[in-house]
């Protein structure tokens, strides 16, 4: 198999979204390109809610996480920049988290 060129995007990990408090569809994909990582939601759809954020976390509780910011959209293909130096082996769970009510909307485990 040919190795990807250094300047070509490379799939690092992916996982399907699973419903927790709310119905969700889609896939989370972690891509690396030129040393930078992007978390991409593909065919994503969930219900809207107050104060929704996207976290990379170590578990479902959201006690140890990297904040990727407010949810950009509740439907479609969406990209989130992953901060440089983030250990995505450790922070391998993608949470759609409601800060206001401390509720996990949905989860994808990156493998």
DAQUIDA-V829830 format. One record per backbone hydrogen bond with DSSP energy under -0.5 kcal/mol. CO is the residue of the C=O (numbers start at 0). NH is the residue of the N-H. If there is no record, write none. Layout:
CO|NH / CO|NH
This chain:
4|7 / 5|33 / 9|31 / 12|29 / 13|110 / 14|27 / 15|108 / 17|106 / 21|19 / 22|46 / 24|44 / 25|16 / 26|41 / 27|14 / 28|30 / 28|39 / 29|11 / 29|12 / 30|37 / 31|9 / 32|35 / 35|32 / 36|81 / 37|30 / 37|39 / 38|79 / 39|28 / 39|41 / 40|77 / 41|26 / 43|75 / 44|24 / 48|51 / 50|98 / 51|70 / 52|54 / 52|96 / 53|67 / 53|68 / 54|56 / 54|94 / 55|65 / 56|92 / 58|61 / 63|57 / 65|55 / 65|67 / 68|53 / 73|45 / 75|43 / 75|77 / 77|40 / 79|38 / 80|82 / 81|36 / 82|85 / 85|87 / 86|90 / 89|91 / 91|109 / 92|56 / 92|94 / 93|107 / 94|54 / 94|96 / 95|104 / 95|105 / 96|52 / 96|98 / 97|101 / 97|102 / 102|97 / 102|104 / 103|20 / 104|19 / 104|21 / 105|95 / 106|17 / 107|93 / 107|109 / 108|110
